[in-house]
Every structure is written in C-alpha cells, then in structure tokens.
Amino acid sequence: MMQTGDVAANTDHSRELRQELDVVEETLRLLLQLVLAPVKLASASSLETAAVWLLEREIMHWLTLGPFTRSEVIM
C-alpha cells in the first residue's frame, strides 16, 4: 500500500509533468502558427480577409491557453 508521502510525491510529479507538457504544447502551437501564417496570408484574396484571419487566429490562440502557459511567460 502506498504511503501518504508517496501519493503526495506522485501528485507533485504528475503536476510538474503536466506543466512541462503544457509548455511543449504551447511551443508547438506557436511554431505551427509561424509556419502557417505566411501561407495563409499569401493566399488571402484581400487585405480585409488577411486582417480578419489574423484577428481570429489571435483570439483563438488566447482562448486555448491556460493562465500559466501564456506566450509572454514562456518567452
């Protein structure tokens, strides 16, 4: 049977691992945005379409992030 200290240590380790995975996920999302943005912007039919797409992308980016994985914190 696990001791209380072991359970707490496992919980802390799981929490730390999840935070590290969140940072990796955020980094990959940012990289994907950097790769896809020029392609999407180049294929836009007008400046208005490109501006709307950039705004939507930024909004979705912020909505998908948790409070501890904001881009400003990572960089």
Backbone torsions as a table, in degrees:
resi	resn	phi	psi	omega
1	MET	NA	141.8	-177.5
2	MET	-77.5	142.5	176.5
3	GLN	-80.7	160.1	179.4
4	THR	-59.6	-39.5	178.4
5	GLY	-63.8	-38.2	178.1
6	ASP	-65.9	-41.2	179.2
7	VAL	-63.7	-44.2	179.3
8	ALA	-63.9	-41.3	179.1
9	ALA	-64.8	-42.0	178.1
10	ASN	-64.5	-39.4	178.5
11	THR	-64.3	-44.8	178.2
12	ASP	-62.6	-43.2	179.7
13	HIS	-63.4	-42.0	178.7
14	SER	-63.3	-41.2	179.3
15	ARG	-64.4	-44.4	178.8
16	GLU	-63.4	-42.1	179.3
17	LEU	-63.3	-41.5	178.9
18	ARG	-63.5	-40.6	178.3
19	GLN	-64.6	-40.5	177.6
20	GLU	-64.1	-41.3	178.0
21	LEU	-65.7	-36.2	176.5
22	ASP	-62.8	-40.2	178.5
23	VAL	-65.2	-43.2	178.5
24	VAL	-62.8	-43.3	179.1
25	GLU	-61.3	-44.6	178.9
26	GLU	-62.5	-41.9	179.0
27	THR	-62.2	-43.4	178.8
28	LEU	-66.0	-38.0	176.6
29	ARG	-62.0	-44.4	179.5
30	LEU	-64.0	-41.8	178.2
31	LEU	-62.0	-43.8	178.9
32	LEU	-62.7	-39.5	177.4
33	GLN	-63.6	-40.8	179.4
34	LEU	-64.6	-36.0	-179.5
35	VAL	-74.2	-42.3	-174.7
36	LEU	-82.2	-26.5	-175.3
37	ALA	-57.2	-50.0	-179.3
38	PRO	-61.5	-37.0	179.4
39	VAL	-65.8	-47.0	-179.3
40	LYS	-64.8	-43.3	-179.6
41	LEU	-66.2	-39.8	-179.7
42	ALA	-66.7	-30.1	-178.5
43	SER	-89.0	-2.5	179.8
44	ALA	-67.9	141.0	-177.0
45	SER	-79.7	-19.4	179.5
46	SER	-153.0	167.5	177.3
47	LEU	-64.4	-35.8	179.2
48	GLU	-63.6	-41.9	178.8
49	THR	-62.7	-43.3	179.2
50	ALA	-64.0	-42.3	-179.6
51	ALA	-64.9	-42.1	178.2
52	VAL	-63.2	-43.2	-179.8
53	TRP	-62.3	-43.4	179.0
54	LEU	-62.2	-41.6	179.1
55	LEU	-65.4	-45.0	178.1
56	GLU	-61.8	-41.1	179.9
57	ARG	-62.6	-43.5	-179.9
58	GLU	-65.5	-41.6	178.8
59	ILE	-63.5	-47.5	-179.7
60	MET	-63.5	-37.6	178.6
61	HIS	-59.9	-47.7	-178.0
62	TRP	-70.0	-32.6	179.6
63	LEU	-71.1	-27.6	-177.7
64	THR	-86.1	-9.2	-176.5
65	LEU	-90.4	147.6	172.2
66	GLY	-87.3	169.7	-176.2
67	PRO	-66.5	-20.3	-177.3
68	PHE	-105.1	7.6	-180.0
69	THR	-124.1	24.8	177.9
70	ARG	-63.1	147.6	-177.8
71	SER	-57.9	-37.9	-177.9
72	GLU	-64.4	-32.0	179.9
73	VAL	-71.9	-39.9	-177.5
74	ILE	-69.4	-42.1	-175.7
75	MET	-87.2	NA	NA
